[in-house]
Structures are given as C-alpha cells and as structure tokens.
Amino acid sequence: MHDLPPMARFGGLLATDLRDVTSDPAALDSTGWWAVVADFEGRLVCARFGDVRPDPAPAVAPGRWRGPAPDAWTSSLDRAAYTAGVRRIREHIAAGEVYQANLCRVMSAPLPDPGAADVDALTALLAHGNPAPYAGTVRLPAHGVEVATASPELYLRRAGRTVTSGPIKGTGRTAEDLLEKDHAENVMIVDLVRNDLGRVCATGSVTVPELCAVEAHPGLVHLVSTVRGELPADPRGGGAGWTELLAATFPPGSVTGAPKASALRIIEALETAPRGPYCGGIGWVDADRGTGELAVGIRTFWIDRQATGGPALRFGTGAGITWGSDPEREWAETELKAARLLAIASGTHQPLGGTPR
C-alpha cells in the first residue's frame, strides 16, 4: 500500500499539512500557499498546504529510490514513427497550416518496487545529478499526482501585476551546435508568447527584455528568451488573475507550436500517448503575497499507478519541428534531452547510450 503523506517542494520550501485540493484556478487568487500541477490535456490540481517552511533539497539517501532497469524504458513513438511524424509536420508546414509544431514521445518503465517508490527521493537524485532552476516535487497519492521535475523552463512567474515567461526553443550539446533554425524557432515562439500574454495583459505593456540568450544546463545548452507584461489594474480591486492567465496562455507555447490551435490539432493526430504533467504547468502560488512560479513541465517524471501491467514511471521528451528540421537530428535531440535524466532515474548516473528503438 502506497501511503506516503502529501507534500510539495519548490524553491527551497517544503510544504506539508494538506488543507484543500481543487481544480478551480480561482483558488490561486484566494488565500494560502498552493502547489499546482496542470496536465497538458487540461486537468488542473491545486493543493493548499498549511505548513510551508524553508527546507533544502533532500540529501541522497542510498536505497530510498529504486528506479527502473536501464534497459526497461520503452517509447510511445519509436525512431521510425517519430521521424515519420517529423516528415508529416513538414508537410503541414509546406501546406501553410502551421509554422512549427512540437512533437513529443512518452517514455515508460515498470517500477521494480512500487510500494516504496517516492518521487521526493527521485527529486533528491535529480537535484544532485541534474540541478535545475525550477526543480520540485508534488506528491498527492490520493489524487493521482506524483511528480518530480527538473524543469529548466519558466512558464509563468507572477509578482503582483507583473507576469514573466521564459520560453526555451533551440537545443544543442554546445552553443556551437545551435543552428539558424534554432534561432528562428525561438523567435516564432516568442511571438506566440507575446500574443498569449497580450490577451490578458494591459495594452502596450508586453515587452521582450531578452531574446535568444544562450543558457547552459547539465549536458546541453538552450536558447532562452524573456517575455514580460503587466496585468491591468481594476479600480474595483479585482482585475485579471490566475484564471484569466491560464486561459490565455495554456498549454505553454514552447511545447505546442505556432499557430497554437493548428499545432494542437497536429499533435493530437501524431502522438500516441497523453502527455499528462509533461508539457503542462508545475509549480507554486502564494495567494497571500500575490506571487507564484510555474515551470513548463519538461525534464519531468511522474508515477502512473494505474498503468496497464502495473505501476510505471513515465518521462516525456520532444523537439520543436520547423521547415528546417531534419528528422534524424530531431530524434537525436529527443535522445539528448532524455539520456541524462533516464540514467539518473535508473541509478546509473551516466547518460545511457540511447532509448530502445
């Protein structure tokens, strides 16, 4: 029986004493400290905790996490299916239906000891083997949410009326690997994020303080931009809040494509497994202070205890496809993004040679 208590961990804070769970985003503008997990498909879980205190990332304790065997991982799309999907997206681009679409696959492996599988113990391994600016845990077993993220990407940060997003587009082993295609991809998504924020922010307030900055992360580099806007002030004391923000911007533009509606239709046709918390939003909101920080749910593991064949650990990986995409290079990018993380979860601590084909 899996009976670990509910908890969440973000930004050096540990939250315990679960008080409330809701799917209503309006709760994030009420009171209290909330952990948030929004699945790519739209399911929202907001959990309010009563005890939130400083607590560093947990130390790695030998034996606390027993991950899948390194050769146990399978992919929702194999190499042939993924590269065929890239070619199909290029056909959609040629037909003028979309400029870019993110094609993802979900990795799965059975858990060898489901009763002892604790995502917070996995978070400890990730903190040491793949530190990330938006790392965290949300553990709500009774609500089907057990997530450990090592996300490098900011979806939404809110400080009062100021809202910031940090879309990532463009990945390579080193800065020298980044192509013109990567820069074009980033600029396209920045345009989309500007448009999304512009739907809810005050007219003329959306700016791009940083465009295509190179950011180093364990084992790879990304191109990262910053988009910022101001929510309008309401003289009656209200104004746009989390409900409107999520409605205007979700799912995140960097993991869908442009135009977003067309990209979502293409994704639904080509992908064979739900993304779940992967590519959704994961983080925290302090309603009392009017602050919050949600990451894009990439570099993210989650436990699926209802999986066919028994409880499984899942992980998503993908790439943004443009007209300039080479199918084999895009497959290799998904491998690069997954290798280090799967190795950590499997306890090898060295990047694996590749996922099963």
Buried (B, 14 or more C-beta within 10 A) or exposed (E): EBEBEBBBBBEEBBBBEBEEBBEEBEBBBBEBBBBBBBBBEEBBBBBBBEEBEEEEBBEBEEEBBBBBEBEBBBBBBBBEBBBBBBEBBBEBBEEEBBBBBBBBBBBBBBBBEBEBBBBBBBBBBBBBBBEBBBBBBBBBBEBBBBBBBBBBBBBBBBEEBBBBBBBBBBBBEEEEBBEEBBBBBBBBBBBBBBBBBBBBBBEEBBBBEEBBEEBEBBBBBBBBBBBBBBBBEEEEEEBBBBBBBBEBBBBBBBBBBBBBEBBBBBBEEBBEBBBBBBBBBBBBBBBEEBBBBBBBBBBBBBBBBEBEEEBBBBBBBBBBBBEBBBBEBBBBBBBBBBBBBBBBBBEEEEBBEBBEE
